[in-house]
């Protein structure tokens, strides 16, 4: 209230300033939440908007009044639809939110498989206004591991032979096969992957230059993952690390997609625009409901 009185007293002597400067400042003082950018949340495999009630509570507690949209689309088993189909569906919902935000922009908070959907959005939208992309335990360089998800979806396959299904036209109709990255059959992955390989520009694509330019519209990329995830395999994929042909982990800067800057990862890093968090002790299904993860890795970026 003291600040408001000072500004009003100044306005008596500077009426023009009242209209140009003081009214917006008074409005901001009256409603400090007005400065928060809208947040768009994209769920992961087998999830729906209902899984994010804790995250919404944390945001409302720390940033009351923030416009948060958890997109309720491709829920549960529909999340197995091909990723390009999902990208198109999410784009139709998200684009109007971006337009309404104007030049202030929005934040994307995308969990698990949703992080790959959000990359597809970022790389294929030439006029997106995403300020910060928070990738929450997402297999950004793919998946290769025997997990409960794999055993549930493909009970007759293990990681060593899933390529026989995934690297077929039929297999690519499943979202998980779109980012299945078998390091022992890299050529098959490059030639067959309908989503991740072209998104990474590991296979030549006529849109690669534009996709890179679009991705670099980002101001900040935040990568969150940890060694006790239990689903993302290797967990370092959440940090753009992955296996080589001997299943030795190569971290982000040793990856070809970084060294050749195929879609802009190195450029973002050179800008100082990438922040990584490694959080032990968090299971995959708990990332979006863990308050410590929110407080230490997410909250500060929701400007």
N, C-alpha and C positions, 0 to 999 in steps of 0.2 A: 504493500500500500504506500510506503514511503516513496518508492520509485515513481509510482503513478502521480503523487502530489507534486514532486519535483518537475516531472514532465509537463503537467498541466500548468504550473506556474510559468515555465518557460514559454508555453504556448501563448500566454497573454501578450508577450512581447514579439513573438515570431509567428504570426498567424499562418503564413505560408508554410512554415516548417510543420505546423500542426497537420496540414493536409498531406504533405509529402513524406514526412518522417514519423511524426509522433503517433498518428492514428495506428499505423501498422505495429509500432512498438507496443502501444497500449493493448491492442488486440492480442499480441503475443504474450504480454504479461498476464493478461486475463486468462488465456488458454495456452499454456506452454506446450501441450500435447499437439498443437496444430502443426508443429514443425516435424513430426515424425512421418517418415515415408511409409506408404502402404507396404505390407508384407504379404507375399504370395507363397503358400506352402504346397508342395507337391509330394504326395505320399509314395510309398514303395510297394513292393510285391505283396499281394494279398491284403493290403491295408485299405482303409477308407478314412474319411475325415473324422470319424468317431475315435480313431486311435490317437488323436492329437489334443485331447481335452487338457492334459497337463501342460503341454506347451502353450496353449492359449492362456491358461491361468498364469503362467510365468510372464508372458508378454503383457497381459493386462495389469499385472501387479507392478512391473517395472516401467511400463510405457502405457499408462492408462489412456484410453481413447484412440489407440492406434487402430487403423483399418487393417484387419487381418482376414485374408481369404484362404481357407483350406479347401482346395479345389476338390469337389466331390465328383470324381469322374474315373472310369476304369477301375472300379472298386473290386476287391476280393479276386475271384477267378478271372474277371475281365482284365485284370492287370497282366495277364499272360498274353494279351493281344500284341501283335507286332509293334515295336517301338515307334516306327515312323507313323503308324496309324494313331498311336497315343499322342505323339508330338502334335499332330494336326488337330486332334480333339482338344488338347490342353491349350493350344494356341488360340482357338476360337473363344475360349473362356477368359484367358489371361490378357489378350490384346486390348480389350476395352478397359480393363483395369489400368494397364499401362498408359493408355491414352488419357484417361481421367486424371492420372497423376501429373501429367504434363512434364515440364522440364525438371521438376524435383526428382522424378524417377521413383523406382520401387526397389525393394529387396526380394530376392528369391531365396527361399529356404527349402532345400530339396533333400529328401531322405532316401537312402538306399537306391533302388532302381530309379526312383524319381530324380536323382542327381544326373543320371544319364539322359532322362527325358528333358531336363532343364538345359543340359548342354546342347541337345538338339534344337531346342527353342532359341537359345542364344546364338547359335551358329547360323541359323536359317532365317532370323528376323533382322533385316537390315536397319530397321528403325526402332529396335528395342531400347528401352531407357532403364535397364537394370543397373543399379548402382553397385550393389554387393550381391554376389552369388555365394551362398553358404551351402557347401556340399557336405551333408551329414552322413557319414559312413556309407559312401557310394562307391561302387566298383568302377571307378573312372577308367581304368585300363583293362577292365574285364574281370572275369571270374573263372577260377579253375580249382575246384575243391569238392570233396565228398561231404556234403552238409545235409542236415535234416530236410532242407528244402529240396535238394537234389533227389534224395531217396523217396520223398513224397511224390514228386512230379514224375520221375523216371525210375521206377523201382527195379527195372531190369538193366540199369546202366550204372556204372561207376565213372569216376572222372577220367579214367584211362581210356574208356571206350565210348564216352558220350559223343565224341566227335563224329562217330558213325551216324548218329541221328542229327546232331545240330548242324553239321556241315552238309546238309541236303536242303533242297527247296522246301520240303515239308517241315524240317526242323526249324527253319528260319521263320515259320509262322508262330513260333513261341518266343516271347520276349527274352527269356533267359538265354535262348540260343543266339539271339542277336548280339549278346556280349560275352558269349562263351569263348574263352581265349586259351586254347590248348597250346602250351609252349612246345609240345612235341610234334605238332602238326601245323606249324606256323603258316606254311604255304596254303594249306586248305583254308585256314582262317582268313587269310588275306583275300583269297579268291571267292569265298563263299559268304562271309559275314555281310549281311545287308545293312547293318547299322554302325557298329563300332569301328570297323575297318575304314569305311569312307569318312566317318565323323573324325577319325584321327588322321585322315589323309594318308593312311598306310597303303591304300589303293588309290590310284589316280582317279580323280573325280573332276568334272568340268566346273563344279561349284566351289572347289577348294579355296581359291583366292578370295571369293566373296565371303565364304564361311569364316575364314580367318579374320577378315576385316570386321565382320559382325561380332565375333567373339571378343575382339579387342576393344569394343565399345565399353566393356566392363571396367569399372573403377577398382574393384577389389574382389579377389577370389579367396575364400576361406575354406580350407580342407580339414575335416575333422574325422578321426578314426582312432583305433586302438588295438592292441595285441590280443585282447580277450573278447573280441567281437564274436567269434564263433561261426559266422556266416560268410562275410566277405573274405574270400581266399584268393591270393594272400591278402591279409588285412592292409598291407601297404598299397594296394590298389586304390584305397581311399585317399592316398597321397600321390597318386600317379606313379607309384612303383609297381614292379611286377617281376615274375619269374623270367629267367632266361631258359634256354633249352635244357639246362641241368637242374632246373628248379632252384636256382640260386637267385635271391632277391637282388634286383637292380633298382636302386632308388631313382627318383624322378629325373635327376640331372644326368643319369647314365642311360636314360631311355632315348631311343631313336627319335621319337616324336618331340622330345625336348631339344635334343641336339640339332635337329634339322628345323626346329620351330614350325612344325607342319601345320599347326592350327593356332599358334600364338602363345603357347605355354611359356616358352623362353622369353618372349617379349614382355609378357606380364611379370615374369620373375625379375627381369632386368629393371623394370619400373619400380620394383619393391612392392608389387601389388598382390603378392601371394603370401598368405599366412597359414601355417600348418599347426594343428594341435594333435598331439598323441596322448590319449587318455586311457590309462590302464583300468581294468576292473569293470568295464561296461559291456554288457551283453548286447548283441545286435538289436534286439527288440526293445531295449531300454534307452537308446540314445535320445529320443524325443520326449522322454518322461523323466529324465535325470536332471534334477534342479541344479546340481553342481556343474554339469556340462553346459547348461543354459547360462548360468551366472559367469562362468569362466571363459567360455568359448564362443558364445552367441550374442549375449545381451549387448555388449559394447559396440557391435556392428550395426545394430538396429537404430540407426540415427534418424 
